[in-house]
């Protein structure tokens, strides 16, 4: 039973990193493009060309911004992790006894007695000194470092997929149904992303779904109101 669970636990860090980038990108795409096209539709309800131009431009700009932003952010995080690992490796070469004592103290924080913690620290150091210190001292698993490219591509792709949903909905619907159908499509899409994030992270479903749906619909409602006011003024 434990052998079947181990692979899933070993991959959880990578899955959560992909989840963070993917769900953030999808939610941002759904909400941003929906708010944009709904706002334009409120101002000019029968101008499909304006809605398409605004939606396509917003989709391209948002996807590229998300992808590049995520890549830069995660690259900075990875650079910091590499710097910390290099420093930890240097300290092992310069002061091995001090590092062994530090690992002993860290083991004692988990509930071990000092003799047991010291013995465990010696065995851990002999097995892989850098890996155990990085994990215990820095909270970094050298085998699970974040991937900037993976995070960037996930964000870009997720934003694009998410943004296409409201854009296609509002373009294919007749003017009287544009906004109601877009709202409905966005609610369903946000419920799905909330469900997916809860399923992957093994977290409660209702909280993730409600958080997504409420936030997204509120953003659309505000943007629709602004667009309507602008349309009336013009």
C-alpha positions as CSV (number, residue, x, y, z in Angstrom):
1,X,0.0,0.0,0.0
2,X,2.8,2.4,0.9
3,X,4.7,1.6,-2.3
4,X,1.7,2.7,-4.4
5,X,1.5,6.0,-2.5
6,X,5.2,6.9,-2.6
7,X,5.4,8.0,-6.3
8,X,2.5,10.4,-5.9
9,X,4.1,11.9,-2.8
10,X,7.5,12.2,-4.5
11,X,5.9,14.2,-7.3
12,X,3.8,16.5,-5.2
13,X,6.2,19.4,-5.3
14,X,6.4,19.4,-9.1
15,X,2.6,19.0,-9.3
16,X,2.0,21.9,-7.0
17,X,4.3,24.1,-9.0
18,X,2.6,23.3,-12.2
19,X,-0.8,23.7,-10.5
20,X,0.1,27.2,-9.3
21,X,1.2,28.3,-12.7
22,X,-1.5,26.6,-14.7
23,X,-4.5,27.5,-12.5
24,X,-3.3,31.1,-12.1
25,X,-2.9,31.4,-15.8
26,X,-6.3,29.8,-16.6
27,X,-8.2,31.9,-14.0
28,X,-6.5,35.1,-15.2
29,X,-7.3,34.3,-18.8
30,X,-10.9,33.5,-18.0
31,X,-11.5,36.6,-15.8
32,X,-9.4,39.1,-17.7
33,X,-10.8,38.3,-21.2
34,X,-14.3,37.9,-19.9
35,X,-14.2,41.2,-18.1
36,X,-12.7,42.9,-21.2
37,X,-15.1,41.6,-23.8
38,X,-18.1,42.1,-21.5
39,X,-17.1,45.7,-20.9
40,X,-16.7,46.3,-24.6
41,X,-20.1,44.6,-25.3
42,X,-21.8,46.7,-22.7
43,X,-20.5,49.9,-24.4
44,X,-21.1,48.7,-28.0
45,X,-23.3,45.5,-27.9
46,X,-23.6,44.9,-31.6
47,X,-20.1,45.8,-32.7
48,X,-18.6,42.4,-33.1
49,X,-15.5,43.8,-34.8
50,X,-14.6,45.9,-31.7
51,X,-15.3,43.0,-29.4
52,X,-13.1,40.7,-31.5
53,X,-10.3,43.2,-31.7
54,X,-10.3,44.0,-28.0
55,X,-10.6,40.3,-27.0
56,X,-7.8,39.1,-29.4
57,X,-5.5,41.9,-28.4
58,X,-6.1,41.2,-24.7
59,X,-5.7,37.5,-25.2
60,X,-2.3,37.9,-26.9
61,X,-1.0,40.5,-24.5
62,X,-2.2,38.7,-21.4
63,X,-0.9,35.3,-22.5
64,X,2.6,36.7,-23.3
65,X,2.6,38.8,-20.1
66,X,1.7,35.8,-18.0
67,X,4.2,33.5,-19.7
68,X,7.1,36.0,-19.5
69,X,6.2,37.2,-16.0
70,X,6.1,33.6,-14.7
71,X,9.3,32.7,-16.4
72,X,11.2,35.7,-14.9
73,X,9.7,35.1,-11.5
74,X,10.5,31.4,-11.3
75,X,14.0,32.1,-12.8
76,X,14.7,34.4,-9.9
77,X,13.5,31.8,-7.5
78,X,15.7,29.1,-9.1
79,X,18.7,31.4,-9.1
80,X,18.2,32.0,-5.4
81,X,17.9,28.3,-4.7
82,X,21.1,27.6,-6.7
83,X,22.9,30.3,-4.7
84,X,21.8,28.8,-1.4
85,X,22.8,25.3,-2.5
86,X,26.2,26.6,-3.5
87,X,26.7,28.3,-0.2
88,X,25.6,25.2,1.7
89,X,28.1,23.1,-0.3
90,X,30.9,25.6,0.5
91,X,30.1,25.4,4.2
92,X,30.3,21.6,4.1
93,X,33.8,21.9,2.8
94,X,34.9,24.6,5.2
95,X,33.2,23.6,8.4
96,X,31.9,20.0,8.3
97,X,31.8,19.6,12.1
98,X,29.7,22.7,12.5
99,X,27.3,21.5,9.8
100,X,27.0,18.1,11.5
101,X,26.1,19.8,14.8
102,X,23.5,21.9,13.0
103,X,21.9,18.9,11.5
104,X,21.9,17.2,14.9
105,X,20.0,20.2,16.3
106,X,17.6,20.1,13.4
107,X,16.9,16.4,13.9
108,X,16.3,17.1,17.6
109,X,13.5,19.5,16.7
110,X,11.6,16.6,15.2
111,X,11.5,14.9,18.5
112,X,14.7,12.8,18.5
113,X,16.9,12.6,21.6
114,X,20.4,14.1,21.2
115,X,22.2,10.7,20.8
116,X,19.7,9.5,18.3
117,X,19.7,12.9,16.4
118,X,23.6,12.8,16.3
119,X,23.7,9.3,15.0
120,X,21.0,10.1,12.4
121,X,22.9,13.2,11.4
122,X,26.1,11.2,10.8
123,X,24.3,8.6,8.7
124,X,22.4,11.3,6.7
125,X,25.6,13.2,6.1
126,X,27.4,10.1,4.8
127,X,24.5,9.3,2.5
128,X,24.0,12.8,0.9
129,X,25.2,15.8,3.0
130,X,24.1,18.5,0.7
131,X,20.6,17.1,0.0
132,X,19.8,16.6,3.7
133,X,21.0,20.0,4.8
134,X,19.2,21.7,1.9
135,X,16.0,20.0,2.9
136,X,16.3,20.3,6.7
137,X,18.0,23.7,6.8
138,X,16.8,25.6,3.7
139,X,13.5,23.7,2.9
140,X,14.9,23.0,-0.6
141,X,14.8,19.6,-2.3
142,X,17.7,19.7,-4.9
143,X,15.8,17.1,-7.0
144,X,12.7,19.2,-7.1
145,X,13.9,22.6,-8.1
146,X,11.3,24.8,-9.9
147,X,11.5,24.9,-13.7
148,X,11.1,28.5,-15.2
149,X,10.4,27.2,-18.7
150,X,7.8,24.8,-17.5
151,X,6.1,27.4,-15.4
152,X,6.2,30.0,-18.2
153,X,4.8,27.7,-20.8
154,X,2.1,26.5,-18.4
155,X,1.0,30.0,-17.6
156,X,1.0,31.1,-21.3
157,X,-1.0,28.1,-22.4
158,X,-3.4,28.1,-19.5
159,X,-4.2,31.8,-20.0
160,X,-4.8,31.3,-23.7
161,X,-7.1,28.3,-23.1
162,X,-9.0,30.2,-20.4
163,X,-9.3,33.4,-22.4
164,X,-10.7,31.7,-25.5
165,X,-13.8,30.5,-23.6
166,X,-15.4,33.9,-22.9
167,X,-14.1,35.3,-26.3
168,X,-15.8,32.6,-28.3
169,X,-18.9,32.7,-26.2
170,X,-19.5,36.4,-26.7
171,X,-18.7,36.3,-30.4
172,X,-21.0,33.4,-31.2
173,X,-23.9,34.6,-29.1
174,X,-26.6,37.0,-30.4
175,X,-26.4,40.5,-29.0
176,X,-29.2,40.1,-26.4
177,X,-27.6,36.9,-25.1
178,X,-23.9,37.9,-25.3
179,X,-23.5,39.0,-21.7
180,X,-25.7,36.4,-20.0
181,X,-24.2,33.5,-21.9
182,X,-20.6,34.8,-21.2
183,X,-21.4,35.1,-17.5
184,X,-22.7,31.5,-17.6
185,X,-19.7,30.2,-19.5
186,X,-17.3,31.9,-17.1
187,X,-19.1,30.5,-14.1
188,X,-18.8,27.0,-15.4
189,X,-15.1,27.5,-16.5
190,X,-14.2,28.9,-13.1
191,X,-16.0,26.1,-11.3
192,X,-14.0,23.6,-13.4
193,X,-10.6,25.3,-12.7
194,X,-11.5,25.4,-9.0
195,X,-12.5,21.7,-9.1
196,X,-9.2,20.8,-10.9
197,X,-7.0,22.7,-8.4
198,X,-8.8,21.1,-5.5
199,X,-8.4,17.6,-7.0
200,X,-4.7,17.9,-7.8
201,X,-3.9,19.5,-4.4
202,X,-6.2,17.2,-2.4
203,X,-7.9,20.2,-0.9
204,X,-11.6,20.9,-0.2
205,X,-13.7,21.3,-3.3
206,X,-16.3,23.9,-2.2
207,X,-13.8,26.4,-1.0
208,X,-11.8,26.4,-4.2
209,X,-14.9,26.6,-6.4
210,X,-16.6,29.4,-4.5
211,X,-13.4,31.4,-4.3
212,X,-13.0,31.2,-8.1
213,X,-16.6,31.8,-9.1
214,X,-17.2,34.7,-6.7
215,X,-14.0,36.5,-7.6
216,X,-14.5,36.1,-11.4
217,X,-18.2,37.1,-11.5
218,X,-17.5,40.1,-9.3
219,X,-14.8,41.3,-11.7
220,X,-17.1,40.8,-14.7
221,X,-19.9,42.6,-13.0
222,X,-17.8,45.7,-12.2
223,X,-16.3,45.8,-15.7
224,X,-19.7,45.4,-17.3
225,X,-21.0,48.3,-15.2
226,X,-18.1,50.5,-16.2
227,X,-18.6,49.6,-19.9
228,X,-22.3,50.3,-19.7
229,X,-21.6,53.8,-18.2
230,X,-19.1,54.6,-20.8
231,X,-21.5,53.4,-23.6
232,X,-24.3,55.6,-22.2
233,X,-21.9,58.6,-22.0
234,X,-20.7,58.1,-25.6
